[in-house]
Amino acid sequence: MSDILRVDNLRKTFGQRIILDQLSFAVPAGSSLAITGPSGCGKSTLLNIIGMLEAPTSGTIQLNGRTLPKINSAAATKLRREAINYLFQSYALISDKTAFDNALLGLHYVKTNKAEKQAQVEQLFDRLGLSTVKNDLVSTLSGGEQQRLALARCILKPGNLILADEPTGALDQDLAQHVLTEMLTLQHEHHKTLIIVTHDPHVAQRCDEIMQLG
């Protein structure tokens, strides 16, 4: 299995404070990696650097065999749009749009007709138990429904790398495990790679690999 991501000698500092120091690792395509560690150890910072939301102090990152461009470049914008899917604890949904419209945004840059896009959303909503709320505004959905909706949008996007920052952190343990099961199953079925930041050992243990920071 080839590596989708390679990180070499990554270093991140804030002033005199060292957040990440000469970090190197690789992530095989189609696998799941949990990044764990105490608060303040750089987990979310690492995820943001991989996702080109923050710049490293030094070191290199390769995605699909190509070195990541500078974060403020047009190439980075294109890569974020086409290759990387984000799944945040805050869900990042549009509250005054329906669940269905939010999911459709995942297919915004996919060149298929409207009927095909709608069919893809319908199929995934059936799978995730969201069909009954598809016409409801996001602001009226429960936390679990919003998280499943964010997952649906993430899976629908064309990128093959999912970066998830504490995606189940706001859910109770039973619901968190249910959402995680759906996430890992869909990740494998859609041939995507998952990197997940988590404090929860139950979440980490279900991933293919665990990387401890700090």
Buried (B, 14 or more C-beta within 10 A) or exposed (E): EEBBBBBBEBBBEEEEEEBBEEBEBBBBBBBBBBBBBEEEBBBBBBBBBBBBBBEBBEBEBBBBEEEBBEBEEEEBEEBBEEBBBBBBBEBEBEEEBBBBBBBBBBBEEEEEEEEEBBEBBBEBBEBBEBBEBBEBBBEEBEEBBBBBBBBBBBBBBBBBBBBBBBBBBBBEEEBBBBBBEBBBEBBBEBEBBBBBBBEBEEBBEBBBBBBEBE
